[in-house]
Each structure stands twice: as C-alpha cells, then as structure tokens.
Amino acid sequence: MAFPSLKTEDALLVLEKISLDYGQVRALKQIDFSIEYSTIHAIVGEHGAGKSSLAAILCGLIKPQTGFMFFNGQEYRSFSINSAYQAGIRVVHQHALSINEHFTVAENLFLTNGPFVENLKWRYRIYHAARQFLQDNDIDIDPITLAQNLNLSDRILIDILKQIYSRPKLLILDEALEKLSSVSFKKVVGLLTRLKERGSSVLLITHRIDDIYELADRVSVIKNGEILVTDRVRNIDKLNLIKMAYIQISAEENVENPNQEFYQLLKYNEAILRHLPVNLIVMDEAHRIKMVNDYCKQNFALTKSSYFNLPLEQLLSSANAEVMTLIKSADPVEMTFYQIPLTLNTMPITGNLKLFPVYDGKLLIGVIIIIEDVSEFDRLQKQVILSEKLASVGLLAAGVAHEINNPLEIIYTYLSFMKYKFRAPEFHEALDTLHEQIEHIATIVSNLLSFSEKNSIVNEEIELNSELRNTLKLVKHNATYQHITIKFEPCDQDLIVRANRHEIKQVILNLLKNSFEAMPSGGQISIRTALIPENGGQNVQMLFHDTGPGIADENPNNIFLPFYSTKKGGESNLGLGLSVSYTIIQKYHGTMTVENLEQAGCQFVITLPQSY
C-alpha cells in the first residue's frame, strides 16, 4: 500500500483511512493523520472524541479495523505492543501505568531500558547512574525511594524521564501533563524541548488549551472520531480552537441560529472554569452535584458517572463532616470560611471554603462551592509566626541572661571563698554540690544568650560535607553503643556556606542528639546533602531523617520553641537545643523545617545560601 498524498520526507508517522469500532460504536472514522519529524503535535478534543483510541492504536494496544500506517520509512497494517516498542514508540499515560510501584525510582528508570542494565554487576551502580541522570535533568527525587511512596505527579515525571532516556522516535503523552504539579510541568517543558531538538517527535494528547500554545508546533482537533482540522498552532487563535474542540454547554441541537459572539464567550468561559486551579463544585438547591471542574475531578478522583447527581455529603465523605455542617449553616448565604481542615481523596489539606448562592430572580436554583488549597500558605504563615515568637524570646533572653549572670557571679565568688575559709569535709561536699548546680544554671544562661545576636562572632567559609564528616566521627562510638546506624550521602559538589564554624557544628550536634534521644533502643539516622537551585541562585540543603517514633504533637514546629520538649522525665531535656539551632540557621538567612514521615520517624530539612 502506498501513501501518495501523505507520505513526505518530513513525515515520521502517516495514518491513512484508520477506522476503529468498539462493538456497534465507531470510535475512529477514516482518520487521515501525520506527524512530522522533530515536532510536538497536539491533539485536542472533548471526552470520547477518540484521542486515547488513536494513542492505543499507535502503541499496539488495539488493532484498527481498516487503514494503514507508515512509520519512519516502514509500512504497517497495525502495530503490536512489541513492534511499536521496537519501532521506537513510547507512551506515558495519565496514571503512570508503566511504573512498578514496588520498584525504586532507579529500578523503574533503568531495569526495563534494555542494554544499559546488562553490564551492571552491582546494585549501587544503578542508583549512582539514576542519581546522576536525575541531577542532570534538575529533578530532586531520591533514586532509592519506592515508587509507591511518590505522589502521582512525581510518578508521571519519572515515567516521562524513563521513556525519554530510551531516546524514542515518538513519545505519546496521553493526558499525562495534566497530572503534573506546576513545578514539574515547567521541568517537563524543558525536557520535551530538548527531546525535540535531538530529533524525536511528541504526540501531546491534552484538554488544556494553554499547554498547546506553550509546547506544540502543530495541533489537530478531533471530534466524534474524525479529524476536523490540522494546522500550525500559530495559525489558530485560542478562542477558535476552544470553539472547534468543545461543545459541552452551548452547542445544543435544538438551538436555532445561536448568536455567534455569545456562543464564543460561553465556550471561553467554560474553558476558564474547567481549568481554574481551585476545586469548583456546582450543586442544586437539594445539594446534588451538577458540575465539577477538572481540578476537582483530579483531587477527588471522579468520573462523570460517579459524581453527577451525587449528594454532596457522599462526595465530601465522613472525613469532612464538619465542612458539610458549615455549608448547611451558611445555606443560602454567600460566605467564606478560612483555613479549615479538609480531606481531599484521603489527603489532608488546609483550605478556604467559599459559597456563592445562584438565584433565578428570587428563586434559589443552586450554589457554587469553591475549595482553595492554601496548605502551603498556611505552612508559611505558621513559619512566620514561629519566627516572630523566637525573635521575641531572643530579646527577652538577652535581658534575662544579663540579670541572672550578675548575682550568679557574686554567689560563685562567695562559695569559693567559703570553701577555703572552712575546712570541714561535710561542708566542702555541700559546697561542691552548690558549685555543680550553679554551673548547671550557667549552662542554661549560656544557651539563652544564643538567642541574642549581640555576641561578637567570626564567620568563615565552611565546606558543609567536611563539617558533617568531622562531626560524625565525634559521635561514631556513641552511635555504636546505642545500636544506631548513621548513613551519610554527601552531595558530589562542594557545599560552601559562610557562617561561624562552631555554631554550624552546634546545629548538627543538636539534631544528632535529638535523634539519639528519640531512639534509645537503636535505629537509623540518614543524612543527605544537596545543592538546590532557587530564585536564580543556589541553596545548600541538609536532610536529617531518623526512624524514631516521630514528634508527638499536632504541630511539629512547636519543638522549635524554647523550653519545649516531648521527652518527658529527663532533667537534661531543657528544650533549648532545637530552639538554638533554629535561631542560628535563621541568622544566616536559612530555613529549618520538620515533619513527621508516614513510614517512620521525622525529617529535618535545613537550607542555607551557597557562598560563592
């Protein structure tokens, strides 16, 4: 079979007269379609238009009833999974189907990528290669992490990297980009651009119009199993593309002579609502759901059949019983509830809840609910409040320490005089006890003074990896005695910070001491360093993770407050070590955060500006 009208020197893929039936339903109708070499070609259309069916044919999952294909100089009646793979076709689905959740990130990247693994004799070489590959592509994911512990965005990101590593001739992204976080999406844009520059092509199947204008060179509109139009993206304005691709609201068959401007405005507004980065729910006066946007579908894992006419209580579930009470109490008044705890598809968040009643005249016909995830804002706000608390404590501590030191020195001097004046042994024993307790008070005062920045300190250039190695040598024997294993994974690059060496050492020792006390029966401490690009510069990052019980407090950040301790019953636990550490890191324009981990223990993350 020849393709005189479509086969050109620039065509990587040509489809001619491709048809596909699902029983009595025709999914694709005599499709003629082509993709050029070194291009990103987008396909857009409403649900059920035939986009995923076309992708399934190209990766060999389904065989068409009619038509022929021409790929990279070879003619095919149809693809099998194996022949598509051998031809250089790779696909990433919106649920990262090719990622094995029981494998690590490194194993997912390389164990199915053929010849690369055959010469690897030791497992550590896989992880080393994966770490380097991830760093080369500016991806901050630990290669030893199990895939099941990654969120959906990171699993899809790893799936894309896995397929890119194999240098495909054609990479198919079947609505995969829509599941990426904004940070991951920006990185994938760069990855796909470089892939195209190396001669590969990308078939981008999407609902998001903005992605097409940011990424694609060409676009095809598919509707009811037929390609309506294919053209350069720059030749089609966004409004007309939306108009051609979607007809869910305004294109009713019984509408006669609709006003064209109103039609376009309605379609454009629909697209905006569907892609708003907030959870939008429209319910009727009886609290039955009539519409949700794409963001909400993703967060609640919904399909149209599962949500339409569903009572709102069932969507929110018992985990959000208090939220449902708030909605009913506000009904039917416009109201906003700020920073309330919510659970979206088993994921706890902090959200703002906004209610907008909709009236037809005086008749209430429904309510629009907007749920905005403000978890990150809430975290930053708590961080600011904590910083303000510590700043106030610092001012108080400087004054208190000064006032205590004066009488303390006087008492210490008189005790020394009494020791030499009176020779009775029992009297000396009592004086020694008093001396010991005064030294204990002096230690507390010294720690309090760490909150004040009045002390004169000398800063210098410190290589953080070396400082960590030297400090770990000091605690090595104590760790062995307590059956604690310390695993240190240093960054390959030098991590230079400008600070006082003794203060940085104090921070490291305080974190190690905290982990030692949390694991009296033994455990593991993992320390990792990295260089993180941020705002045009670079930050040094230290991660401390232990396998202890975690922090027994609803707000783990409380451990940074002075004299706060979750370790009960020990006189030595003054609750100052982490407060001092937090103040030191802040002084050098860094950040220090803590979180309990689902698996075990807690993790401290410290960032400091890299010194140049």
TORTOR-582715 format. One record per residue (C-alpha): z, y, x. Coordinates in pm, whole numbers. Example, Ala and Ser with C-alpha at 12.3 -4.5 7.8 and 13.67 -1.06 7.14 Angstrom:
REC        z        y        x
REC      780     -450     1230
REC      714     -106     1367
//
This chain:
REC        z        y        x
REC        0        0        0
REC      -89      343      142
REC       51      685       59
REC     -239      926       97
REC      -74     1214      -90
REC      280     1193       58
REC      261     1028      397
REC      260     1302      661
REC      360     1329     1025
REC      673     1523      921
REC      796     1268      665
REC     1083     1040      765
REC     1106      898      412
REC      849      879      134
REC      905      725     -209
REC      615      661     -445
REC      646      569     -814
REC     1001      437     -782
REC     1148      318    -1112
REC     1487      160    -1181
REC     1620        7    -1502
REC     1975      -90    -1598
REC     1901     -328    -1883
REC     1736     -118    -2155
REC     1824      210    -1982
REC     1573      361    -1739
REC     1770      536    -1463
REC     1474      648    -1247
REC     1127      719    -1385
REC      831      702    -1146
REC     1005      901     -872
REC      788     1061     -600
REC     1008     1197     -326
REC     1002     1270       50
REC     1240     1379      327
REC     1116     1541      646
REC     1236     1465      997
REC     1529     1673     1130
REC     1620     1827      796
REC     1905     1842      546
REC     1767     1770      200
REC     1992     1819     -103
REC     1964     1652     -444
REC     2142     1820     -734
REC     2174     1726    -1098
REC     2423     1658    -1374
REC     2622     1334    -1407
REC     2395     1042    -1493
REC     2079     1217    -1373
REC     2001      939    -1121
REC     2130     1078     -790
REC     2356      787     -696
REC     2098      533     -816
REC     1849      680     -572
REC     2108      656     -292
REC     2182      293     -385
REC     1812      205     -350
REC     1788      371       -9
REC     2090      186      134
REC     1980     -151       -8
REC     2240     -198     -280
REC     1980     -204     -559
REC     1612     -303     -569
REC     1376      -88     -779
REC     1154     -245    -1043
REC      841      -58     -930
REC      719      154     -642
REC      703      151     -264
REC      886      315       22
REC      775      443      359
REC     1049      498      623
REC     1000      609      984
REC      650      462     1009
REC      731      136      826
REC      631       35      472
REC      889     -133      245
REC      873     -278     -103
REC     1251     -244     -112
REC     1548     -240      122
REC     1820     -499      164
REC     2157     -383      296
REC     2074     -533      635
REC     1720     -394      659
REC     1838      -46      560
REC     2109      -65      827
REC     1862     -188     1089
REC     1622       91      996
REC     1894      348     1073
REC     2011      442      723
REC     2383      511      679
REC     2573      620      370
REC     2913      786      306
REC     3046      752      -49
REC     3291      988     -217
REC     3569      727     -184
REC     3501      630      182
REC     3412      273       86
REC     3322      164      440
REC     3668      250      574
REC     3903      -50      606
REC     4248       76      512
REC     4419     -198      719
REC     4242      -84     1039
REC     4344      207     1257
REC     4124      515     1288
REC     3996      391     1626
REC     3912       47     1489
REC     3730      197     1192
REC     3525      419     1423
REC     3414      151     1667
REC     3467     -208     1551
REC     3154     -202     1332
REC     2940        4     1565
REC     2777     -287     1748
REC     2723     -294     2124
REC     2995      -41     2203
REC     3270     -297     2139
REC     3115     -594     2316
REC     3215     -469     2663
REC     3568     -358     2566
REC     3818     -606     2705
REC     4138     -423     2625
REC     4251     -261     2305
REC     4370       56     2480
REC     4014      134     2582
REC     3915      155     2215
REC     4193      402     2149
REC     4112      606     2458
REC     3745      625     2359
REC     3838      717     2000
REC     4078      988     2114
REC     3808     1139     2335
REC     3548     1119     2056
REC     3783     1292     1811
REC     3872     1564     2062
REC     3503     1622     2141
REC     3447     1689     1771
REC     3763     1901     1731
REC     3929     1651     1494
REC     4310     1646     1504
REC     4374     1291     1381
REC     4571     1033     1581
REC     4343      733     1653
REC     4632      487     1620
REC     4701      595     1259
REC     4632      330      995
REC     4356      438      755
REC     4581      365      457
REC     4813      644      577
REC     4535      906      573
REC     4461     1125      272
REC     4120     1095      105
REC     3981     1400      285
REC     4064     1255      629
REC     3932      909      535
REC     3599     1061      437
REC     3598     1268      756
REC     3648      951      963
REC     3374      776      762
REC     3132     1061      838
REC     3223     1051     1209
REC     3178      674     1212
REC     2826      700     1072
REC     2734      995     1295
REC     2847      802     1605
REC     2578      540     1535
REC     2308      813     1553
REC     2147      735     1213
REC     1791      832     1135
REC     1901      913      779
REC     2260      989      675
REC     2325      984      298
REC     2629     1178      173
REC     2686     1068     -186
REC     2913     1345     -322
REC     3133     1292      -14
REC     3167     1657       87
REC     3328     1742     -246
REC     3639     1547     -146
REC     3690     1725      187
REC     3955     1989      245
REC     3827     2337      331
REC     3920     2289      698
REC     3745     1951      721
REC     3441     2086      536
REC     3390     2359      798
REC     3404     2099     1075
REC     3159     1871      895
REC     2913     2161      859
REC     2905     2183     1238
REC     2875     1805     1276
REC     2578     1786     1039
REC     2406     2081     1205
REC     2432     1911     1545
REC     2314     1581     1396
REC     2004     1755     1258
REC     1938     1920     1596
REC     1936     1573     1755
REC     1654     1465     1523
REC     1837     1296     1235
REC     1797     1383      867
REC     2063     1413      598
REC     2032     1344      226
REC     2303     1553       60
REC     2389     1446     -295
REC     2617     1706     -450
REC     2726     1903     -755
REC     2837     2204     -553
REC     2571     2471     -550
REC     2737     2668     -268
REC     2720     2363      -36
REC     2343     2352      -83
REC     2299     2715       19
REC     2530     2672      318
REC     2385     2345      450
REC     2048     2239      310
REC     1693     2323      416
REC     1528     2176      106
REC     1654     2089     -241
REC     1534     1865     -523
REC     1652     1892     -883
REC     1680     1560    -1067
REC     1723     1537    -1443
REC     1711     1231    -1670
REC     1582     1016    -1384
REC     1294     1247    -1288
REC     1245     1494    -1004
REC     1181     1830    -1168
REC     1119     2038     -858
REC     1144     2024     -479
REC     1132     2339     -266
REC     1283     2524       26
REC     1635     2640      -60
REC     1548     2997       35
REC     1274     2999     -231
REC     1512     2928     -524
REC     1783     3174     -627
REC     2123     3032     -714
REC     2108     3121    -1084
REC     1776     2946    -1141
REC     1898     2637     -953
REC     2203     2616    -1180
REC     1982     2665    -1484
REC     1748     2380    -1386
REC     2024     2137    -1284
REC     2283     2168    -1562
REC     2265     2173    -1940
REC     2614     2058    -2041
REC     2718     2359    -2251
REC     2437     2574    -2368
REC     2124     2362    -2399
REC     2166     2210    -2743
REC     1861     2056    -2905
REC     1917     2233    -3235
REC     1931     2580    -3081
REC     1619     2774    -3173
REC     1486     3047    -2940
REC     1807     3097    -2738
REC     1845     3430    -2568
REC     1744     3369    -2206
REC     1986     3613    -2045
REC     2278     3473    -2243
REC     2174     3120    -2151
REC     2172     3202    -1779
REC     2503     3385    -1798
REC     2664     3093    -1979
REC     2536     2845    -1724
REC     2653     3058    -1435
REC     3000     3099    -1589
REC     3017     2724    -1646
REC     2943     2659    -1279
REC     3213     2906    -1174
REC     3475     2742    -1399
REC     3381     2393    -1285
REC     3422     2481     -917
REC     3728     2706     -928
REC     3980     2587     -663
REC     4255     2553     -925
REC     4332     2288    -1187
REC     4183     2416    -1514
REC     4255     2237    -1844
REC     4135     2340    -2191
REC     4323     2186    -2485
REC     4303     2237    -2858
REC     4584     2355    -3085
REC     4714     1996    -3112
REC     4748     1968    -2730
REC     4446     1734    -2698
REC     4239     1783    -2382
REC     3883     1906    -2441
REC     3773     2003    -2091
REC     3886     1990    -1730
REC     3711     2132    -1422
REC     3604     1935    -1113
REC     3910     2033     -910
REC     4137     1899    -1183
REC     3935     1577    -1216
REC     3977     1516     -845
REC     4352     1584     -839
REC     4425     1373    -1148
REC     4160     1106    -1064
REC     3986     1149    -1403
REC     3659     1039    -1558
REC     3523     1193    -1878
REC     3603      885    -2084
REC     3962      887    -1960
REC     4052     1247    -2039
REC     3854     1362    -2342
REC     4088     1399    -2644
REC     4377     1262    -2434
REC     4714     1411    -2532
REC     4834     1648    -2262
REC     5162     1455    -2228
REC     4972     1148    -2111
REC     4778     1344    -1850
REC     5089     1507    -1708
REC     5287     1178    -1739
REC     5665     1137    -1744
REC     5686     1279    -1390
REC     5610     1624    -1538
REC     5834     1610    -1846
REC     5992     1947    -1763
REC     5648     2107    -1725
REC     5548     1981    -2069
REC     5867     2132    -2209
REC     5773     2469    -2056
REC     5424     2452    -2207
REC     5560     2377    -2553
REC     5823     2651    -2525
REC     5556     2911    -2441
REC     5308     2797    -2706
REC     5119     3003    -2822
REC     5209     3295    -2591
REC     5039     3396    -2268
REC     5287     3317    -1994
REC     5315     3235    -1623
REC     5574     3011    -1457
REC     5605     3049    -1082
REC     5676     2791     -811
REC     5770     2498    -1031
REC     5776     2136     -902
REC     5479     1931    -1023
REC     5334     1587     -959
REC     4954     1555     -946
REC     4833     1196     -926
REC     5166     1085     -766
REC     5152     1376     -515
REC     5445     1622     -543
REC     5342     1988     -513
REC     5478     2335     -586
REC     5260     2511     -841
REC     5214     2821    -1054
REC     5151     2737    -1421
REC     4955     2987    -1630
REC     4893     2960    -2006
REC     4624     3159    -2192
REC     4601     3105    -2570
REC     4249     3132    -2720
REC     4208     3281    -3070
REC     3925     3297    -3319
REC     4032     3614    -3495
REC     4394     3535    -3578
REC     4347     3157    -3571
REC     4469     2975    -3258
REC     4196     2733    -3151
REC     4321     2625    -2810
REC     4498     2701    -2485
REC     4366     2734    -2129
REC     4606     2595    -1868
REC     4568     2683    -1500
REC     4774     2494    -1243
REC     4754     2654     -899
REC     4881     2462     -596
REC     5097     2703     -394
REC     5273     2441     -181
REC     5155     2596      145
REC     5256     2946       30
REC     5595     2811      -75
REC     5642     2646      264
REC     5556     2968      449
REC     5783     3171      222
REC     6075     2938      294
REC     5995     2967      665
REC     6016     3348      641
REC     6347     3329      451
REC     6484     3091      712
REC     6372     3328      991
REC     6544     3620      820
REC     6866     3417      785
REC     6860     3327     1151
REC     6789     3687     1251
REC     7097     3800     1056
REC     7305     3524     1212
REC     7181     3633     1557
REC     7312     3987     1507
REC     7643     3857     1373
REC     7676     3602     1653
REC     7634     3859     1930
REC     7919     4071     1791
REC     8148     3775     1716
REC     8095     3624     2062
REC     8178     3952     2232
REC     8501     3997     2030
REC     8613     3637     2095
REC     8539     3645     2468
REC     8776     3933     2541
REC     9102     3771     2414
REC     8980     3433     2538
REC     8967     3557     2898
REC     9317     3701     2866
REC     9458     3374     2728
REC     9284     3173     3003
REC     9429     3401     3276
REC     9786     3374     3138
REC     9760     2995     3112
REC     9654     2976     3478
REC     9949     3197     3575
REC    10191     2979     3376
REC    10058     2663     3542
REC    10155     2792     3886
REC    10479     2958     3768
REC    10630     2647     3603
REC    10626     2314     3784
REC    10739     2066     3514
REC    10479     1780     3479
REC    10504     1767     3099
REC    10444     2141     3091
REC    10133     2102     3311
REC     9998     1833     3078
REC    10028     2068     2780
REC     9860     2349     2976
REC     9571     2119     3074
REC     9519     2034     2710
REC     9511     2403     2621
REC     9265     2470     2905
REC     9036     2194     2774
REC     9038     2336     2421
REC     8969     2690     2546
REC     8667     2559     2742
REC     8551     2394     2420
REC     8577     2732     2241
REC     8390     2895     2530
REC     8104     2645     2483
REC     8077     2739     2115
REC     8072     3108     2205
REC     7802     3042     2466
REC     7589     2873     2202
REC     7642     3165     1967
REC     7519     3404     2235
REC     7188     3215     2238
REC     7111     3385     1905
REC     7122     3723     2073
REC     6825     3845     2276
REC     7036     4081     2483
REC     7072     3834     2771
REC     6851     3901     3071
REC     6620     3602     3127
REC     6338     3530     3368
REC     6013     3394     3226
REC     5764     3191     3425
REC     5452     2978     3384
REC     5560     2627     3276
REC     5340     2317     3255
REC     5481     2150     2944
REC     5375     1792     3019
REC     5553     1805     3357
REC     5863     1956     3198
REC     5871     1677     2941
REC     5831     1408     3209
REC     6116     1555     3417
REC     6344     1581     3114
REC     6267     1225     3002
REC     6376     1100     3347
REC     6720     1252     3281
REC     6769     1059     2953
REC     6598      735     3060
REC     6917      541     3136
REC     7097      668     2826
REC     6798      562     2613
REC     6804      212     2765
REC     7176      186     2699
REC     7127      281     2331
REC     6824       48     2293
REC     6591      342     2229
REC     6228      327     2340
REC     6062      658     2429
REC     5682      671     2408
REC     5518      979     2561
REC     5147     1054     2505
REC     5060     1368     2705
REC     4751     1576     2646
REC     4481     1529     2911
REC     4476     1905     2977
REC     4741     2121     3141
REC     4958     2289     2877
REC     5080     2621     3018
REC     5338     2833     2836
REC     5520     3144     2957
REC     5893     3108     2893
REC     6229     3054     3055
REC     6231     2703     3200
REC     6598     2638     3116
REC     6550     2739     2751
REC     6247     2511     2704
REC     6444     2229     2866
REC     6731     2305     2626
REC     6495     2272     2326
REC     6361     1936     2448
REC     6712     1801     2518
REC     6837     1919     2177
REC     6555     1734     2000
REC     6618     1418     2203
REC     6992     1444     2140
REC     6926     1481     1767
REC     6712     1165     1765
REC     6965      970     1977
REC     7243     1055     1731
REC     7022      960     1434
REC     6960      610     1581
REC     7295      471     1702
REC     7164      114     1672
REC     6838      182     1856
REC     6485      276     1759
REC     6180      456     1893
REC     6101      816     1981
REC     5734      915     2005
REC     5638     1238     2180
REC     5283     1371     2179
REC     5134     1693     2316
REC     4804     1858     2231
REC     4604     2178     2268
REC     4518     2322     1925
REC     4257     2597     1870
REC     4376     2867     1631
REC     4256     3219     1542
REC     4026     3246     1842
REC     4298     3135     2086
REC     4478     2812     2168
REC     4827     2686     2094
REC     5027     2422     2274
REC     5174     2164     2037
REC     5461     1915     2082
REC     5533     1645     1823
REC     5865     1455     1825
REC     5886     1158     1588
REC     6179      917     1563
REC     6234      607     1350
REC     6580      706     1228
REC     6684      749      863
REC     6537     1098      832
REC     6716     1410      710
REC     6940     1357      407
REC     6869     1693      248
REC     6622     1803      -19
REC     6525     2091      210
REC     6497     1955      568
REC     6465     2312      704
REC     6839     2358      641
REC     6905     2181      971
REC     6787     2498     1149
REC     7079     2692     1000
REC     7383     2743     1229
REC     7679     2506     1188
REC     7479     2284      951
REC     7489     1912     1029
REC     7407     1596      835
REC     7603     1387     1088
REC     7950     1359      938
REC     8264     1255     1117
REC     8180     1362     1473
REC     8368     1655     1626
REC     8085     1715     1874
REC     7830     1781     1599
REC     7869     2157     1571
REC     7532     2202     1404
REC     7415     2457     1661
REC     7164     2266     1877
REC     6864     2286     1642
REC     6953     2643     1538
REC     6948     2749     1902
REC     6621     2563     1958
REC     6459     2728     1656
REC     6564     3073     1783
REC     6429     3002     2132
REC     6089     2892     2001
REC     6066     3194     1772
REC     6149     3424     2063
REC     5834     3302     2241
REC     5620     3364     1927
REC     5606     2995     1841
REC     5688     2788     1534
REC     5915     2490     1477
REC     5892     2274     1163
REC     6042     1947     1046
REC     5951     1694      777
REC     6066     1352      665
REC     5795     1088      701
REC     5717      828      438
REC     5720      540      686
REC     6048      615      864
REC     6235      892     1037
REC     6142     1256     1069
REC     5895     1458     1274
REC     5946     1790     1451
REC     5636     1996     1536
REC     5661     2280     1787
REC     5375     2518     1866
REC     5370     2782     2139
REC     5092     3016     2256
REC     4894     2883     2552
REC     4928     3109     2857
REC     4607     3198     3040
//
